[in-house]
Amino acid sequence: MKKITFLFWFLVVFGQMKGQTSNQSLQDNLVRLYNNSDYQGFYNLGSSEWKLCHDYTNIIGWLKWMHNQTGNLSSWKLMNDTGKYQLIRWEGEHKVTGFMLRPGKKGEFNDFNFVPLSEPLSLRRQ
């Protein structure tokens, strides 16, 4: 019985770690594409269902506008994970913003949104 219980908990923890790793990879990809102004690549990471509901031109314009507000991102940090959405702190050159991400399967996202965060930029070493 102890072996079965141990195996169960091992599979639960391993499954959670695997999910976190794939979400971390998705977030790394989104930040890289954003910083490289590859908004088409960013859009392409959306799930098929998401793309059906979101106009390519509008999303590209929105990402360009946000990039002008934040500048390139220097870091990101997961602040909260509800199981459905993740609130991520994006630290940019000019501004900190919240990035709400709904991760999908296979390295895709099901939704995202920007939300205001009233946090100052981190102090940087000069």
Z-matrix of the N, CA and C atoms (Angstrom, degrees):
N
C 1 1.451
C 2 1.523 1 111.31
N 3 1.347 2 116.38 1 -40.35
C 4 1.464 3 120.26 2 179.66
C 5 1.534 4 110.75 3 -62.90
N 6 1.321 5 116.36 4 -37.60
C 7 1.463 6 120.02 5 179.67
C 8 1.527 7 110.81 6 -64.66
N 9 1.313 8 117.39 7 -40.45
C 10 1.470 9 121.58 8 179.67
C 11 1.517 10 110.35 9 -66.64
N 12 1.336 11 116.85 10 -42.71
C 13 1.465 12 120.89 11 178.48
C 14 1.519 13 110.06 12 -62.50
N 15 1.333 14 116.89 13 -45.80
C 16 1.463 15 120.89 14 178.74
C 17 1.521 16 110.60 15 -60.29
N 18 1.318 17 117.16 16 -45.92
C 19 1.459 18 121.58 17 179.82
C 20 1.529 19 110.72 18 -60.51
N 21 1.331 20 116.91 19 -42.37
C 22 1.462 21 120.94 20 178.52
C 23 1.525 22 110.37 21 -59.58
N 24 1.324 23 117.59 22 -50.95
C 25 1.475 24 120.71 23 -178.59
C 26 1.523 25 111.41 24 -64.60
N 27 1.331 26 117.65 25 -37.06
C 28 1.459 27 120.80 26 176.80
C 29 1.529 28 110.51 27 -60.64
N 30 1.326 29 117.42 28 -44.69
C 31 1.465 30 121.25 29 -179.82
C 32 1.526 31 111.46 30 -66.44
N 33 1.334 32 117.83 31 -37.65
C 34 1.464 33 121.22 32 177.96
C 35 1.524 34 110.18 33 -64.07
N 36 1.328 35 116.67 34 -49.83
C 37 1.472 36 120.94 35 -178.74
C 38 1.524 37 109.96 36 -64.82
N 39 1.329 38 118.35 37 -44.30
C 40 1.459 39 121.32 38 179.57
C 41 1.520 40 111.01 39 -61.19
N 42 1.324 41 117.07 40 -41.57
C 43 1.470 42 121.25 41 178.44
C 44 1.511 43 111.56 42 -63.21
N 45 1.330 44 117.88 43 -39.97
C 46 1.462 45 121.05 44 178.07
C 47 1.517 46 110.59 45 -66.91
N 48 1.334 47 117.01 46 -42.30
C 49 1.466 48 119.88 47 179.51
C 50 1.520 49 110.16 48 -63.90
N 51 1.315 50 117.42 49 -40.95
C 52 1.460 51 120.96 50 179.44
C 53 1.525 52 110.27 51 -62.47
N 54 1.334 53 117.85 52 -41.88
C 55 1.459 54 122.27 53 177.48
C 56 1.512 55 111.82 54 -63.12
N 57 1.330 56 116.90 55 -41.76
C 58 1.458 57 120.34 56 178.58
C 59 1.514 58 110.75 57 -64.83
N 60 1.324 59 117.17 58 -39.92
C 61 1.452 60 120.82 59 179.98
C 62 1.524 61 111.16 60 -64.35
N 63 1.331 62 117.99 61 -43.26
C 64 1.460 63 119.52 62 -179.91
C 65 1.527 64 110.36 63 -68.34
N 66 1.357 65 118.12 64 -36.41
C 67 1.457 66 120.66 65 176.73
C 68 1.519 67 111.00 66 -67.97
N 69 1.324 68 117.19 67 -36.20
C 70 1.461 69 120.93 68 176.73
C 71 1.521 70 109.53 69 -65.09
N 72 1.310 71 117.39 70 -41.16
C 73 1.455 72 121.59 71 177.95
C 74 1.533 73 110.53 72 -63.38
N 75 1.334 74 117.16 73 -42.06
C 76 1.461 75 121.20 74 177.39
C 77 1.521 76 109.64 75 -61.05
N 78 1.323 77 117.13 76 -47.23
C 79 1.459 78 120.89 77 -179.59
C 80 1.529 79 111.31 78 -62.09
N 81 1.327 80 117.20 79 -42.44
C 82 1.469 81 121.02 80 176.73
C 83 1.526 82 110.54 81 -59.41
N 84 1.328 83 116.85 82 -43.21
C 85 1.464 84 120.77 83 179.02
C 86 1.522 85 111.55 84 -64.14
N 87 1.332 86 117.17 85 -43.41
C 88 1.465 87 120.24 86 -179.94
C 89 1.524 88 111.18 87 -62.91
N 90 1.324 89 117.59 88 -42.81
C 91 1.471 90 121.16 89 179.06
C 92 1.522 91 110.20 90 -64.77
N 93 1.319 92 117.46 91 -43.15
C 94 1.472 93 120.98 92 179.79
C 95 1.535 94 110.54 93 -61.78
N 96 1.320 95 116.97 94 -46.27
C 97 1.464 96 120.89 95 -179.86
C 98 1.529 97 110.66 96 -64.80
N 99 1.310 98 117.49 97 -41.82
C 100 1.465 99 123.17 98 178.29
C 101 1.529 100 110.06 99 -60.31
N 102 1.331 101 116.90 100 -49.29
C 103 1.468 102 120.42 101 -179.03
C 104 1.523 103 112.72 102 -64.95
N 105 1.320 104 116.85 103 -30.01
C 106 1.472 105 120.95 104 178.69
C 107 1.523 106 112.25 105 -88.04
N 108 1.318 107 117.03 106 6.66
C 109 1.473 108 122.92 107 -176.94
C 110 1.523 109 111.90 108 55.03
N 111 1.318 110 115.86 109 31.17
C 112 1.469 111 121.58 110 177.40
C 113 1.528 112 107.67 111 -92.73
N 114 1.318 113 115.22 112 71.52
C 115 1.458 114 120.68 113 -175.46
C 116 1.517 115 112.01 114 -70.35
N 117 1.323 116 117.16 115 -28.08
C 118 1.463 117 119.53 116 175.95
C 119 1.527 118 109.64 117 -66.80
N 120 1.330 119 116.69 118 -43.19
C 121 1.459 120 120.15 119 176.82
C 122 1.520 121 111.84 120 -61.54
N 123 1.333 122 116.05 121 -39.00
C 124 1.469 123 122.12 122 176.82
C 125 1.526 124 109.09 123 -60.97
N 126 1.326 125 116.59 124 -50.70
C 127 1.471 126 122.17 125 179.13
C 128 1.527 127 110.88 126 -57.93
N 129 1.327 128 116.13 127 -41.33
C 130 1.466 129 121.06 128 -176.80
C 131 1.521 130 113.29 129 -65.00
N 132 1.340 131 118.37 130 -18.80
C 133 1.463 132 120.67 131 177.13
C 134 1.533 133 112.23 132 -78.48
N 135 1.318 134 117.01 133 -5.81
C 136 1.459 135 120.83 134 176.24
C 137 1.518 136 110.78 135 -72.47
N 138 1.313 137 116.03 136 148.32
C 139 1.462 138 120.68 137 178.59
C 140 1.530 139 109.71 138 -67.03
N 141 1.305 140 116.15 139 162.01
C 142 1.469 141 121.03 140 178.84
C 143 1.520 142 111.11 141 -58.01
N 144 1.330 143 116.31 142 -42.14
C 145 1.464 144 120.58 143 -179.98
C 146 1.529 145 110.81 144 -63.09
N 147 1.328 146 116.88 145 -41.83
C 148 1.462 147 121.37 146 179.42
C 149 1.525 148 110.47 147 -63.08
N 150 1.323 149 116.84 148 -43.95
C 151 1.467 150 120.66 149 -178.68
C 152 1.530 151 111.83 150 -63.26
N 153 1.326 152 117.27 151 -31.12
C 154 1.462 153 119.90 152 177.93
C 155 1.527 154 111.70 153 -64.52
N 156 1.323 155 116.93 154 -27.42
C 157 1.472 156 121.74 155 -176.00
C 158 1.527 157 113.67 156 -100.19
N 159 1.329 158 118.43 157 -5.82
C 160 1.461 159 121.04 158 -173.98
C 161 1.522 160 110.96 159 -129.79
N 162 1.317 161 114.49 160 122.98
C 163 1.458 162 121.85 161 -179.31
C 164 1.531 163 110.91 162 -71.42
N 165 1.310 164 115.69 163 129.07
C 166 1.457 165 122.52 164 -178.28
C 167 1.531 166 111.71 165 -54.80
N 168 1.309 167 117.23 166 -49.18
C 169 1.466 168 121.51 167 -176.20
C 170 1.526 169 111.20 168 -62.81
N 171 1.319 170 117.19 169 -42.09
C 172 1.469 171 120.27 170 179.13
C 173 1.523 172 111.90 171 -64.93
N 174 1.312 173 117.16 172 -42.26
C 175 1.468 174 120.74 173 -179.93
C 176 1.527 175 110.30 174 -65.68
N 177 1.328 176 117.38 175 -42.42
C 178 1.473 177 120.61 176 179.51
C 179 1.529 178 109.83 177 -62.00
N 180 1.324 179 117.23 178 -44.57
C 181 1.462 180 120.75 179 178.38
C 182 1.519 181 111.97 180 -61.43
N 183 1.324 182 116.40 181 -41.46
C 184 1.458 183 121.39 182 179.33
C 185 1.528 184 110.79 183 -64.31
N 186 1.345 185 117.58 184 -44.40
C 187 1.461 186 121.17 185 179.34
C 188 1.531 187 111.24 186 -63.82
N 189 1.331 188 117.51 187 -40.22
C 190 1.475 189 120.41 188 177.14
C 191 1.523 190 110.56 189 -62.28
N 192 1.337 191 116.36 190 -44.15
C 193 1.455 192 120.37 191 -179.69
C 194 1.530 193 110.59 192 -62.31
N 195 1.337 194 117.04 193 -45.33
C 196 1.466 195 120.78 194 179.14
C 197 1.518 196 111.23 195 -63.40
N 198 1.325 197 116.58 196 -39.68
C 199 1.469 198 120.35 197 -179.55
C 200 1.527 199 110.13 198 -63.96
N 201 1.327 200 117.06 199 -37.40
C 202 1.465 201 119.75 200 175.74
C 203 1.523 202 111.15 201 -64.59
N 204 1.317 203 117.77 202 -32.89
C 205 1.465 204 122.35 203 179.03
C 206 1.526 205 112.13 204 -72.58
N 207 1.321 206 116.75 205 -44.37
C 208 1.466 207 121.03 206 -173.73
C 209 1.519 208 113.94 207 -90.67
N 210 1.325 209 117.06 208 -29.92
C 211 1.465 210 120.00 209 -166.68
C 212 1.514 211 108.40 210 75.07
N 213 1.320 212 116.80 211 -173.54
C 214 1.460 213 119.91 212 177.97
C 215 1.517 214 109.73 213 -66.03
N 216 1.306 215 115.74 214 148.65
C 217 1.456 216 121.86 215 -178.95
C 218 1.522 217 109.85 216 -86.63
N 219 1.322 218 115.64 217 133.45
C 220 1.461 219 119.66 218 178.78
C 221 1.525 220 111.52 219 -98.73
N 222 1.344 221 116.93 220 -23.49
C 223 1.462 222 119.54 221 179.24
C 224 1.521 223 110.01 222 -162.37
N 225 1.326 224 113.92 223 165.32
C 226 1.454 225 120.50 224 173.33
C 227 1.518 226 107.82 225 -143.14
N 228 1.340 227 114.77 226 152.04
C 229 1.461 228 119.85 227 -178.92
C 230 1.520 229 109.20 228 -146.73
N 231 1.322 230 116.07 229 129.05
C 232 1.451 231 121.40 230 175.57
C 233 1.519 232 108.39 231 -69.49
N 234 1.338 233 116.08 232 123.27
C 235 1.464 234 120.73 233 -178.86
C 236 1.523 235 111.94 234 -102.15
N 237 1.341 236 117.45 235 -34.21
C 238 1.452 237 121.02 236 -177.57
C 239 1.529 238 108.64 237 -157.48
N 240 1.312 239 115.89 238 142.90
C 241 1.460 240 121.80 239 176.97
C 242 1.519 241 108.00 240 -132.59
N 243 1.323 242 116.08 241 111.32
C 244 1.465 243 120.51 242 -178.68
C 245 1.524 244 111.91 243 -85.89
N 246 1.316 245 117.11 244 -5.31
C 247 1.458 246 120.84 245 -173.96
C 248 1.515 247 111.32 246 96.58
N 249 1.323 248 115.90 247 -24.26
C 250 1.457 249 121.09 248 176.32
C 251 1.530 250 109.65 249 -110.97
N 252 1.301 251 116.07 250 -48.92
C 253 1.462 252 121.81 251 178.36
C 254 1.513 253 110.22 252 -118.98
N 255 1.327 254 115.18 253 151.70
C 256 1.451 255 121.94 254 173.33
C 257 1.524 256 108.02 255 -117.14
N 258 1.332 257 116.60 256 132.54
C 259 1.455 258 121.13 257 172.06
C 260 1.509 259 107.17 258 -96.32
N 261 1.316 260 115.17 259 120.97
C 262 1.458 261 121.29 260 -175.91
C 263 1.521 262 108.50 261 -120.87
N 264 1.310 263 116.20 262 133.43
C 265 1.468 264 121.94 263 176.79
C 266 1.525 265 107.72 264 -87.21
N 267 1.325 266 115.22 265 116.75
C 268 1.461 267 121.18 266 176.10
C 269 1.520 268 107.94 267 -101.77
N 270 1.307 269 116.65 268 119.34
C 271 1.464 270 122.10 269 177.47
C 272 1.522 271 108.61 270 -98.50
N 273 1.321 272 115.63 271 115.66
C 274 1.450 273 121.30 272 179.09
C 275 1.515 274 111.90 273 -104.67
N 276 1.320 275 115.79 274 176.56
C 277 1.473 276 121.37 275 178.00
C 278 1.523 277 111.28 276 -63.61
N 279 1.342 278 117.14 277 -35.94
C 280 1.457 279 121.70 278 -173.88
C 281 1.518 280 113.75 279 -111.17
N 282 1.317 281 117.47 280 -23.01
C 283 1.457 282 119.98 281 -169.39
C 284 1.524 283 110.57 282 -157.05
N 285 1.327 284 115.46 283 148.82
C 286 1.462 285 122.39 284 171.37
C 287 1.528 286 107.09 285 -98.37
N 288 1.310 287 116.36 286 136.64
C 289 1.463 288 120.28 287 177.43
C 290 1.518 289 109.52 288 -137.33
N 291 1.304 290 115.03 289 157.57
C 292 1.456 291 120.58 290 173.51
C 293 1.522 292 109.29 291 -92.81
N 294 1.295 293 115.86 292 138.94
C 295 1.463 294 122.30 293 178.78
C 296 1.517 295 107.03 294 -121.41
N 297 1.314 296 116.60 295 112.23
C 298 1.461 297 122.37 296 177.65
C 299 1.528 298 107.74 297 -90.64
N 300 1.301 299 116.16 298 120.07
C 301 1.464 300 121.88 299 -176.23
C 302 1.520 301 109.52 300 -121.81
N 303 1.305 302 114.42 301 132.13
C 304 1.469 303 120.92 302 171.67
C 305 1.527 304 106.64 303 -110.16
N 306 1.332 305 117.37 304 95.75
C 307 1.458 306 120.29 305 -177.28
C 308 1.520 307 111.99 306 -63.23
N 309 1.308 308 115.22 307 148.90
C 310 1.454 309 121.40 308 176.01
C 311 1.517 310 110.28 309 -114.14
N 312 1.293 311 115.29 310 -155.59
C 313 1.460 312 121.50 311 178.87
C 314 1.519 313 109.51 312 -100.49
N 315 1.318 314 115.86 313 160.12
C 316 1.469 315 122.79 314 173.67
C 317 1.527 316 112.90 315 57.29
N 318 1.343 317 117.45 316 38.78
C 319 1.461 318 120.39 317 176.35
C 320 1.513 319 114.65 318 74.34
N 321 1.332 320 117.27 319 16.41
C 322 1.464 321 121.95 320 179.51
C 323 1.527 322 109.38 321 -105.34
N 324 1.330 323 114.92 322 167.98
C 325 1.459 324 119.37 323 170.79
C 326 1.522 325 108.67 324 -116.31
N 327 1.337 326 115.03 325 153.80
C 328 1.460 327 121.37 326 177.70
C 329 1.525 328 111.76 327 -99.10
N 330 1.324 329 116.85 328 -17.90
C 331 1.457 330 120.67 329 177.33
C 332 1.521 331 108.80 330 -174.61
N 333 1.323 332 115.34 331 160.47
C 334 1.459 333 121.01 332 172.26
C 335 1.520 334 108.06 333 -155.53
N 336 1.324 335 114.32 334 162.04
C 337 1.451 336 120.99 335 177.76
C 338 1.522 337 107.60 336 -160.10
N 339 1.304 338 115.72 337 154.25
C 340 1.455 339 121.05 338 174.23
C 341 1.518 340 107.87 339 -101.35
N 342 1.330 341 116.56 340 137.32
C 343 1.458 342 121.63 341 178.30
C 344 1.526 343 108.25 342 -131.38
N 345 1.328 344 116.71 343 145.45
C 346 1.460 345 118.76 344 -179.92
C 347 1.528 346 111.92 345 -67.94
N 348 1.307 347 115.41 346 141.58
C 349 1.458 348 122.51 347 172.08
C 350 1.526 349 106.48 348 -124.31
N 351 1.296 350 117.26 349 130.49
C 352 1.456 351 119.46 350 178.88
C 353 1.523 352 109.09 351 -95.77
N 354 1.317 353 114.45 352 66.39
C 355 1.456 354 121.50 353 178.82
C 356 1.519 355 108.58 354 -126.11
N 357 1.320 356 116.42 355 141.70
C 358 1.462 357 119.06 356 178.20
C 359 1.529 358 111.31 357 -75.35
N 360 1.312 359 115.17 358 161.14
C 361 1.457 360 119.71 359 172.31
C 362 1.521 361 108.77 360 -63.48
N 363 1.312 362 117.12 361 148.65
C 364 1.460 363 120.97 362 176.97
C 365 1.515 364 109.27 363 -67.51
N 366 1.330 365 114.83 364 150.19
C 367 1.457 366 118.51 365 173.11
C 368 1.512 367 108.26 366 -70.74
N 369 1.294 368 115.55 367 132.69
C 370 1.470 369 120.25 368 -178.05
C 371 1.520 370 109.52 369 -110.22
N 372 1.303 371 114.97 370 146.49
C 373 1.471 372 119.85 371 174.32
C 374 1.512 373 108.13 372 -72.25
N 375 1.303 374 115.30 373 139.18
C 376 1.477 375 119.43 374 -179.51
C 377 1.501 376 110.60 375 -101.07
